[in-house]
Amino acid sequence: MQRSGLDFEKPIVELEKKIEELKRISSKEHLNIQQEIVQLEERAGKLKRDIFSNLNAWQRTQLARLTERPSTLEYMKLMMDDFIELHGDRLFFDDEAVVAGIGKLAGHSVVIVGHQKGKNTKENVRRNFGMPHPEGYRKALRLIKTAEKFSFPLVTLIDTPGAYPGIGAEERGQAEAIARNLMEMSRLFTPIIAVIIGEGGSGGALGIGVGDRVLMLENSIYSVISPEGCAAILWKDRKKAELAAEAMKLTSFDLLRLGIIDEIIPEPLGGAHRAKEEAADILKEVLLRYLEELKELSIDELLKSRYGKYRKFGVFKEKGDES
């Protein structure tokens, strides 16, 4: 089992280490200490439930950023059959911060596009820490239009701190690439399900984030800026990121309440990183439910519903309105 070592998880990690040590001793010394092991496992389970049912926004932000969390490629491997990854934007190069391809999801032919971070420093350099260049969004657009051409549903998996802000990316049209994806996805003639699986950062997330259904994993985040960036702007102090995270309403629970997303996808107890296969099974079940629901809609109904979904975002009060 992977362990993140986050501060609030340390009591759980210590108990799990004791359990593993007792199991090792029991096997090696042939001791009958099963009752003690069971009691510790029950205690660990209760501790997990207590801790993970009371996480604050900053703690969920830390979970969302864990390198141990399942990545887009891991979800693709665990959920899909006959997956074929497709590369390149056919204009400049293959941006590995975005992965995309075609495969089967329990018999449904789907196109899937997502951000991809690395699991270590070498991989993160290769994947640009999950921050796409314009070519990543143009690769995504190529697959998005492929989904439309063959009437395949489109699934996007979002996990990025944001689009890459480098000079080269700006010179090659970063803003235009994201804006074009927003336009094309808003009028795409096929169902779209967008899922935030980790970080949903700024325009980098929005570049593949328009959907008929927008979902979030329980411990993911979705915001216009990072808590550190918000703290630096508002308080001139990045160390106030925890305060900013609470104010920004970036958790799945906040965004469901505000009507920005459609559903929270529960994670295994302790987070998706502790049980990747179980997390993938839960996500797959939810995706299949929405695929069945959306395929019943005509293209006209789909586009009208999608338009209405985004038009109703936001709440305001006029002066003198006491309601």
Secondary structure, DSSP 8 states (H G I E B T S, - for coil): ------GGGHHHHHHHHHHHHHHHHHHHHT---HHHHHHHHHHHHHHHHHHHTS--HHHHHHHHT-TTS--HHHHHHHH-EEEEEE---SSS---TTEEEEEEEETTEEEEEEEE---SSHHHHHHHGGG---HHHHHHHHHHHHHHHHTT--EEEEEEES-S---HHHHHTTHHHHHHHHHHHHHT-SS-EEEEEEEEEEHHHHHTTT--SEEEEETT-EEESS-HHHHHHHHTS-GGGHHHHHHHHT-BHHHHHHTTS-SEEE---TT-GGG-HHHHHHHHHHHHHHHHHHHTTS-HHHHHHHHHHHHHT------TT---
